[in-house]
């Protein structure tokens, strides 16, 4: 079952989201992918980011949103995201929710 998380930050910022499991599980060998869409009904993501296994034995991974992605790909507004994993023929949504990009006058 996916955990619901909502995130919000200013356009043009770097953001690193660290996911730590409630129940520790070894995620060695997993592939993590985050997809961002304008709406949940969209079939094509606006942005797809590969996650990084930070401490696989403890189930900890990160997803990094760069300022370039936030500035060039995502305009100010509200989006939906899902973080999924695949491994050995299995797939699951780990986290889902809303991503809000706020406008800013201080673009890098």
LUMDODO-900499 format. One record per residue: x negated, y negated, z negated of N, C-alpha, C in turn; residue in one letter; residue number from 0. Coordinates in steps of 0.1 Angstrom, whole numbers, m for minus. Atoms other than C-alpha are relative to their C-alpha. Example, Ala and Ser with C-alpha at 12.3 -4.5 7.8 and 13.67 -1.06 7.14 Angstrom:
> n.X/n.Y/n.Z/ca.X/ca.Y/ca.Z/c.X/c.Y/c.Z/sevo/lumpa
> m9/12/0/m123/45/m78/m9/m12/0/A/0
> 9/11/0/m137/11/m71/8/m11/m8/S/1
This chain:
> n.X/n.Y/n.Z/ca.X/ca.Y/ca.Z/c.X/c.Y/c.Z/sevo/lumpa
> m8/12/0/0/0/0/m9/m12/0/X/0
> 8/12/m1/m14/m34/10/3/m9/m12/X/1
> m1/10/10/m20/m60/m16/3/m14/7/X/2
> m4/13/m5/m4/m94/m9/m9/m11/m6/X/3
> 8/11/4/m28/m124/m11/2/m12/10/X/4
> 0/11/m8/m24/m159/2/m12/m9/m2/X/5
> 12/8/1/m53/m182/10/2/m13/7/X/6
> m2/14/m5/m56/m219/18/m14/m7/m1/X/7
> 12/8/0/m86/m241/28/1/m10/10/X/8
> 1/11/m10/m95/m272/48/m6/5/13/X/9
> 6/m3/m13/m102/m270/84/m14/m5/1/X/10
> 14/4/m1/m139/m270/91/m9/5/m11/X/11
> 8/m6/11/m150/m251/60/m4/14/2/X/12
> 4/m14/0/m169/m219/56/7/6/m12/X/13
> m7/m7/11/m150/m194/34/m4/15/1/X/14
> 4/m14/2/m161/m160/21/10/6/m10/X/15
> m10/m6/9/m133/m138/7/m6/14/m4/X/16
> 5/m13/5/m145/m109/m15/11/8/m5/X/17
> m11/m9/4/m122/m80/m20/m6/10/m9/X/18
> 4/m10/10/m126/m59/m51/12/8/m4/X/19
> m11/m8/2/m104/m29/m56/5/1/m15/X/20
> m6/m2/13/m81/m24/m86/m5/14/m5/X/21
> 5/m13/4/m91/13/m86/m13/2/9/X/22
> 13/m1/m7/m128/19/m77/1/12/10/X/23
> 0/m11/m10/m132/40/m45/m12/m3/9/X/24
> 12/1/m9/m163/46/m24/5/m2/14/X/25
> m4/3/m14/m158/30/10/m11/1/10/X/26
> 12/m2/m10/m191/40/26/6/6/13/X/27
> m4/m4/m13/m185/45/63/13/m6/5/X/28
> m12/7/m4/m154/24/64/m3/m11/10/X/29
> 1/12/m9/m149/m2/92/12/m9/m5/X/30
> m10/10/5/m131/m33/79/2/m11/11/X/31
> m4/10/m11/m113/m57/103/11/m9/m5/X/32
> m11/10/3/m93/m89/96/5/m6/12/X/33
> m7/6/m11/m68/m101/121/9/m11/m4/X/34
> m8/11/3/m52/m135/121/9/m3/12/X/35
> m10/3/m10/m20/m142/140/8/m12/m3/X/36
> m9/11/2/3/m171/145/13/4/m8/X/37
> m12/m6/6/33/m149/135/m2/15/m1/X/38
> 1/m14/2/37/m114/123/5/8/13/X/39
> m5/m7/m12/55/m105/156/m10/0/11/X/40
> 10/1/m11/25/m115/178/m7/13/1/X/41
> 8/m12/m2/7/m86/193/m15/m2/2/X/42
> 15/4/m2/m26/m104/201/m4/m9/m11/X/43
> 5/9/10/m46/m118/172/m6/m13/6/X/44
> 7/12/m4/m59/m154/175/m14/1/m4/X/45
> 13/m2/6/m89/m143/155/m2/14/m6/X/46
> 3/m13/6/m105/m110/146/m14/m1/m6/X/47
> 13/1/7/m133/m108/120/m4/14/m5/X/48
> 4/m12/7/m153/m78/110/m4/m2/m14/X/49
> 4/2/14/m157/m73/73/m14/6/m2/X/50
> 13/m5/3/m190/m65/56/1/8/m13/X/51
> 0/m8/12/m194/m37/30/m10/m6/m9/X/52
> 10/7/9/m210/m55/1/m6/10/m10/X/53
> 4/m11/9/m211/m27/m25/9/12/3/X/54
> m9/m10/m4/m196/3/m8/4/10/m11/X/55
> m3/m10/11/m199/27/m38/11/m5/m9/X/56
> m10/6/9/m177/3/m58/12/m5/7/X/57
> m12/4/m8/m153/m4/m29/1/m15/2/X/58
> 0/15/m2/m163/m41/m26/m4/m4/14/X/59
> 3/5/m13/m163/m58/8/4/m15/1/X/60
> m3/14/m2/m162/m93/22/5/m3/14/X/61
> m4/5/m13/m146/m112/51/m4/m14/0/X/62
> 6/14/m1/m164/m144/62/7/m7/11/X/63
> m6/10/m9/m145/m172/79/m10/m11/2/X/64
> 10/10/m2/m170/m196/94/7/m13/4/X/65
> m6/13/m3/m164/m233/99/3/m1/15/X/66
> m2/0/m15/m167/m228/137/13/6/3/X/67
> m13/m6/m2/m138/m204/136/11/m8/m5/X/68
> m11/8/6/m117/m226/114/2/m13/8/X/69
> m2/13/m7/m124/m257/135/3/2/15/X/70
> m3/m2/m14/m124/m243/170/11/10/4/X/71
> m10/m10/m3/m100/m214/168/13/m3/m7/X/72
> m12/2/7/m75/m222/141/2/m15/m3/X/73
> m5/14/3/m57/m256/140/6/0/m13/X/74
> m7/1/12/m42/m269/109/14/6/1/X/75
> m13/m6/0/m11/m248/101/0/13/m8/X/76
> m1/m13/8/1/m215/86/m1/12/10/X/77
> 2/m12/m8/m9/m181/99/3/12/m9/X/78
> 0/m12/7/m5/m145/89/m13/8/2/X/79
> 12/m7/m2/m34/m122/83/2/14/m5/X/80
> 0/m13/5/m40/m85/77/m15/5/0/X/81
> 13/m7/1/m72/m67/65/2/15/1/X/82
> m3/m15/m2/m73/m31/77/m14/7/m1/X/83
> 12/m9/0/m98/m2/73/3/12/9/X/84
> m1/m12/m7/m105/27/95/m12/9/m4/X/85
> 11/m9/3/m126/58/87/5/14/2/X/86
> m2/m15/m3/m127/95/97/15/3/4/X/87
> m13/m3/m5/m94/93/115/12/m6/m8/X/88
> m10/7/8/m76/73/88/0/m15/2/X/89
> m1/14/m1/m63/38/89/10/m5/m10/X/90
> m9/6/10/m46/15/64/m2/m15/m1/X/91
> 0/14/3/m37/m21/57/m4/m1/m15/X/92
> 5/2/14/m56/m32/25/6/m12/m6/X/93
> m4/13/5/m45/m68/22/8/m7/11/X/94
> m7/7/m10/m20/m90/40/6/m13/m7/X/95
> m6/12/6/m5/m125/35/m1/m11/9/X/96
> 0/13/m7/m5/m161/46/m14/m7/m1/X/97
> 12/8/0/m35/m181/56/4/m14/4/X/98
> m3/14/m3/m30/m219/55/m13/m8/2/X/99
> 12/9/m3/m55/m242/72/5/m14/m1/X/100
> m4/13/3/m52/m277/59/m8/m10/9/X/101
> 8/9/m8/m62/m307/81/m9/m8/m9/X/102
> 10/8/8/m92/m327/70/m6/m11/10/X/103
> 6/11/m8/m108/m360/82/m15/2/0/X/104
> 15/m2/1/m143/m346/74/m4/13/7/X/105
> 4/m11/m7/m150/m321/101/m15/0/2/X/106
> 14/m2/m1/m185/m307/102/m4/0/14/X/107
